[in-house]
Amino acid sequence: MADNKKLVFENAQLKKAKNELDVKIEVLTKRVHDLQVEVENYKNTLAKIPPELVDKKFRPDLQARSLRFKMATVLFINIHGFKEIAVNKDSREMIDQLDQILLRFDEIAKKHKLQKIRTLGDSYMCAGGVPVKNITNPIDVVLASMEMTAYLKSMREEMEEGHVFWDIKMGIHTGQVTATVRGKKKISYDLTGEAVNIATRMAASSDSGEIIVSDMTHVLIQGYFVCRLKGTIPARYQGNLELYHAKRIKPAYSENRKIGLYPNKIFHTRYLLRQFTDLQEIILDKLTKELPSFLYYHDVRHTIDVVNQAELIAIGEGLDDESILLLKTAALFHDVGHVIGYDNHEYFGTEIAREVLPKYKYDEEQLDIICDIIMATQMPPDPKTLLQKVICDSDLDYLGRRDFIGVSDTLYRELKEQNKIGTLNDWNKLQVKFLEVHSFYTDTSKKLREVNKKSQISRIKELIVED
């Protein structure tokens, strides 16, 4: 009996000691999170102090520069559950769970081209349109937030009943921000501005699990998502700001109409059409900087002209949105190969397209069609599909326009500078031969340009001097 009592006493003492250690671990874990918050706050404060007033040993981390973005979308997440750590016996498990959640949030943010800003204790912030400006950032942020909430929901469903779980509240706002960039090898960002403040306040006023967007963001995403007016909050200099609950992707654009979480092909096409503005800006900038100076015809203006004509002809032919997207993209890349070489520039253009377009969410099937469209512009043209016929008519649209002579003169200068053509008289004879055998492929171009093209032949013949 005495031995049994001794064992019971020792077990009770060990259990008591274990409980005391668990409490200490929980308290220390909470302190670590608090210290992380303090460290970030100190860094933010030190960053505002002139470098010459800061001790040299701290300067490498504080070399900062500021960038301003006119349209960024901030996602601010309030994480609830820290108050449970000190009293919950599974607190260590909760911390591990939080680390897993934050790691997944980082992956989702990266997938949707968002920049993680910081994780401070009970908050998480990321932003779209930073540091690379893009027009789709409001859509990207909402898609990411929906994926995050779906992930949390799936985790919660896997938990045993009665287990404490983390809750989140989300606020999303689109507006101007200032980004402070630090570091050289490992770059970090901090955001300030009204957009951050509003997103933070929105998250605080939302209900658990809701995705709340401001009216600024709502205007930019309402074509893609189902949103419901939730209420208003006061905003400095803006009066009352309307808040919307972003519930799901619209049924017509959703892979699963009931769930509304994953975009379908229609959504994807509309997204790429919207994104085309960013892509066009980048490629036109590349052409402006890298095209050889002797390209008087195949210059940036020609690419813009072909993009515009491809869209107009495609609309005239009654083509759908995806066909228009593929045509405009092919038109944008059809002459970019000139930055590599003049001859075979169509092939070089397809190589650049295959390198660039996957970064803009074009799939393999779309890439193949785009590259085939580009190759159809090789001389002499021999288009097989309607899309290829549209690009060929777009590329040579000037043949039936009033500015034909002026445009053709730039092509002559380009060829002459490369010793690919003789005299202007030789050039005019060559043009007459080409125009007499050429015909537009699409009904739209035939109606718009064929009559004018015939008149060009008479104009050029008048310029020819017979030997």
SVG drawing of the C-alpha trace seen along z (x, -y; Angstrom):
<svg xmlns="http://www.w3.org/2000/svg" viewBox="-26 -65 55 67">
<polyline fill="none" stroke="black" stroke-width="0.4" points="0.0,0.0 2.8,-2.4 4.5,-1.8 1.2,-2.5 0.7,-5.7 4.2,-6.7 3.7,-6.0 0.5,-8.0 2.1,-10.9 5.1,-10.9 2.8,-10.7 0.8,-13.6 4.0,-15.6 5.2,-14.7 1.8,-15.7 2.0,-19.0 5.5,-19.7 4.4,-18.9 1.5,-21.2 3.8,-24.0 6.2,-23.4 3.4,-23.5 2.2,-26.8 5.8,-28.2 6.1,-27.0 2.8,-28.6 3.8,-31.9 7.2,-31.9 5.6,-31.1 3.3,-34.1 6.3,-36.3 8.2,-35.2 5.3,-36.4 5.1,-39.6 8.9,-40.2 8.5,-39.6 5.9,-42.4 8.2,-44.7 11.2,-43.9 9.2,-44.9 7.9,-48.0 11.5,-49.0 12.6,-48.4 9.8,-50.5 10.7,-53.3 14.4,-53.2 13.7,-53.3 12.3,-56.7 15.5,-58.0 18.1,-59.6 20.9,-57.0 23.6,-59.2 22.0,-59.2 21.8,-55.4 24.7,-53.2 26.6,-51.7 26.0,-48.1 22.3,-48.6 22.5,-50.4 22.6,-47.3 19.1,-46.4 17.8,-50.0 18.9,-51.0 15.4,-51.8 13.8,-53.4 10.3,-54.5 8.1,-53.6 4.6,-55.0 1.8,-53.0 -1.3,-54.7 -3.4,-51.5 -2.5,-48.7 -4.9,-46.4 -4.2,-45.6 -5.5,-42.4 -5.4,-42.8 -6.2,-39.8 -6.9,-39.8 -6.1,-36.5 -8.1,-35.6 -7.0,-32.9 -4.0,-34.2 -6.0,-34.8 -6.7,-31.1 -3.0,-30.2 -2.5,-30.8 -5.6,-28.8 -5.8,-26.1 -4.0,-22.8 -3.4,-22.4 -1.7,-25.8 1.5,-24.3 -0.6,-22.5 -2.4,-25.8 1.0,-27.6 2.0,-24.8 -1.3,-25.1 -0.9,-28.8 2.5,-28.3 1.0,-25.9 -1.8,-28.4 0.6,-31.3 2.9,-29.1 -0.1,-28.2 -1.2,-31.8 2.3,-32.7 2.0,-30.0 -1.5,-31.3 -0.2,-34.9 2.7,-33.9 0.4,-31.9 -1.8,-35.0 1.2,-37.4 0.7,-39.1 3.6,-40.5 3.6,-39.5 4.2,-42.6 4.4,-41.3 3.1,-38.9 2.9,-40.7 1.5,-38.6 -2.2,-38.5 -2.2,-40.1 -1.2,-39.2 -0.9,-41.6 -0.2,-41.2 -0.9,-43.3 -1.4,-43.1 0.1,-45.6 3.3,-45.7 6.2,-45.8 5.1,-45.1 2.3,-47.3 -0.6,-45.4 -4.2,-46.1 -5.6,-42.8 -4.5,-43.2 -8.0,-43.6 -9.1,-40.4 -5.9,-38.6 -6.4,-39.6 -10.0,-38.5 -9.2,-35.2 -6.4,-34.7 -8.6,-35.6 -11.3,-33.1 -8.7,-30.4 -7.4,-31.2 -10.8,-31.0 -11.5,-27.7 -8.2,-26.4 -9.2,-27.3 -12.6,-25.8 -11.1,-22.5 -8.8,-22.5 -11.6,-23.2 -13.6,-20.4 -10.8,-18.0 -10.4,-19.0 -12.0,-17.0 -15.1,-18.5 -14.3,-20.7 -10.8,-21.7 -10.0,-25.4 -9.3,-26.8 -8.1,-30.1 -10.5,-32.6 -9.8,-35.3 -11.4,-38.5 -10.5,-40.0 -10.5,-43.6 -9.6,-44.5 -9.2,-48.0 -7.8,-49.4 -6.0,-52.7 -2.7,-54.6 0.1,-53.2 3.8,-54.0 6.1,-51.0 9.3,-51.1 11.7,-48.6 14.6,-47.3 17.4,-44.9 19.5,-43.8 19.8,-40.0 16.5,-39.5 14.1,-42.2 11.2,-43.1 8.4,-45.6 6.4,-47.7 3.3,-49.6 1.8,-52.8 -1.0,-55.0 -4.8,-55.4 -5.3,-52.1 -3.6,-50.2 -5.5,-52.1 -8.9,-51.5 -8.2,-47.8 -7.2,-47.4 -10.3,-49.1 -12.5,-47.0 -11.0,-43.7 -11.7,-44.9 -15.4,-45.6 -16.0,-42.3 -17.4,-39.1 -15.3,-35.9 -14.7,-34.2 -16.1,-37.1 -14.2,-38.7 -15.1,-42.4 -14.1,-44.7 -14.4,-48.5 -16.5,-50.2 -13.3,-51.1 -12.4,-47.4 -16.0,-46.4 -16.2,-48.6 -13.2,-46.8 -14.3,-43.2 -18.1,-43.3 -18.0,-41.8 -16.4,-38.7 -17.7,-38.1 -21.0,-38.0 -21.0,-40.8 -23.6,-41.9 -23.7,-45.4 -22.8,-45.0 -22.8,-48.5 -20.6,-51.6 -17.7,-52.9 -16.5,-56.5 -13.4,-57.3 -11.3,-60.4 -11.9,-62.9 -14.2,-60.4 -17.3,-60.4 -19.0,-57.0 -17.3,-54.2 -19.5,-51.4 -18.5,-47.8 -19.3,-44.7 -19.2,-41.1 -17.4,-39.2 -19.2,-35.9 -18.1,-33.9 -17.2,-33.9 -20.3,-34.5 -21.9,-31.2 -21.3,-31.8 -17.6,-32.2 -17.2,-29.4 -15.8,-25.9 -18.3,-24.6 -21.5,-26.7 -22.6,-25.7 -19.3,-26.4 -18.1,-29.4 -14.4,-29.1 -12.5,-28.2 -12.6,-30.2 -13.6,-28.5 -12.4,-29.1 -14.7,-32.1 -13.3,-33.8 -9.8,-33.0 -10.3,-34.6 -11.9,-37.7 -9.0,-38.0 -6.4,-37.7 -8.2,-40.3 -8.1,-42.7 -4.4,-41.8 -3.6,-42.4 -3.0,-46.1 -0.1,-45.2 1.4,-42.7 1.1,-45.3 2.9,-47.9 5.8,-45.6 6.2,-44.4 5.8,-47.8 8.5,-49.1 10.7,-46.2 10.2,-47.1 10.9,-50.8 14.2,-50.1 15.5,-47.1 14.4,-47.4 17.2,-48.3 17.1,-51.9 16.7,-51.0 13.2,-49.5 11.2,-52.3 8.2,-50.1 8.4,-47.3 8.4,-49.7 6.2,-50.1 3.5,-51.9 3.2,-48.9 2.7,-46.6 0.0,-48.8 -1.7,-49.1 -1.8,-45.3 -3.1,-44.8 -5.9,-47.3 -6.8,-45.9 -6.8,-42.3 -9.4,-43.2 -11.6,-45.2 -11.5,-42.4 -12.1,-39.7 -15.2,-41.6 -16.4,-42.0 -16.0,-38.3 -18.1,-37.6 -15.3,-35.8 -15.6,-35.1 -13.6,-36.6 -10.9,-33.9 -10.3,-34.2 -9.9,-38.0 -7.5,-37.5 -5.4,-35.0 -5.3,-37.3 -4.4,-40.4 -1.6,-38.5 -0.3,-37.1 -0.4,-40.5 1.6,-41.9 4.3,-39.3 4.3,-38.9 7.2,-41.3 9.0,-41.2 11.4,-38.7 13.1,-41.6 15.0,-42.4 16.9,-39.1 17.1,-39.2 15.4,-40.5 15.2,-37.2 13.1,-34.5 11.8,-37.1 8.4,-35.3 10.1,-32.2 12.1,-34.3 8.8,-36.0 7.3,-32.6 10.3,-31.8 9.9,-35.0 6.1,-34.4 6.7,-30.9 9.1,-32.4 6.9,-35.4 3.3,-34.3 3.3,-31.5 4.2,-34.1 0.9,-35.8 -1.2,-32.6 -1.5,-31.6 -1.8,-27.8 0.0,-25.4 -2.9,-25.1 -3.2,-28.9 0.5,-29.2 0.4,-26.7 -2.4,-28.6 -0.7,-32.0 2.6,-30.7 0.8,-29.2 -0.9,-32.6 2.4,-34.4 4.1,-32.0 1.2,-32.5 2.5,-36.1 5.6,-34.8 5.9,-35.8 4.3,-34.6 1.3,-34.2 -0.6,-30.9 -3.1,-31.0 -5.1,-27.9 -7.5,-28.9 -9.8,-31.9 -7.6,-33.3 -4.5,-33.0 -6.5,-34.7 -7.4,-37.6 -3.8,-38.2 -2.6,-38.2 -5.3,-40.7 -4.3,-42.8 -0.6,-42.7 -1.3,-44.0 -4.3,-46.2 -2.4,-49.3 -2.6,-47.9 -6.2,-49.1 -5.9,-52.4 -5.4,-56.0 -2.0,-56.1 -0.7,-53.3 2.0,-55.3 3.4,-56.8 3.6,-53.4 5.1,-51.6 7.8,-54.3 8.9,-53.4 9.1,-49.7 11.3,-50.7 13.6,-52.7 13.9,-49.8 14.8,-47.3 17.1,-49.8 19.2,-50.3 19.7,-46.6 20.5,-46.4 17.5,-44.1 16.0,-46.3 17.3,-48.4 15.9,-51.7 12.6,-53.2 11.4,-52.4 12.3,-48.7 10.3,-48.9 7.2,-50.3 7.3,-47.6 7.6,-44.9 4.6,-46.5 2.4,-46.4 3.1,-42.7 2.4,-41.9 -0.9,-44.0 -2.2,-42.3 -1.9,-38.8 -2.8,-39.7 -6.3,-39.3 -7.7,-39.7 -8.9,-36.6 -11.7,-37.7 -15.1,-39.0 -14.6,-42.0 -11.3,-43.1 -12.7,-42.5 -15.6,-44.8 -13.4,-47.5 -10.1,-47.4 -10.4,-45.6 -11.8,-48.6 -9.1,-50.9 -6.4,-48.4 -7.3,-48.3 -7.0,-52.1 -3.4,-51.8 -2.3,-49.8 -3.3,-52.7 -1.5,-55.2 1.7,-53.2 1.7,-52.5 1.7,-56.3 5.0,-56.5 6.8,-53.8 9.3,-55.0 9.6,-52.4 13.0,-51.5"/>
</svg>
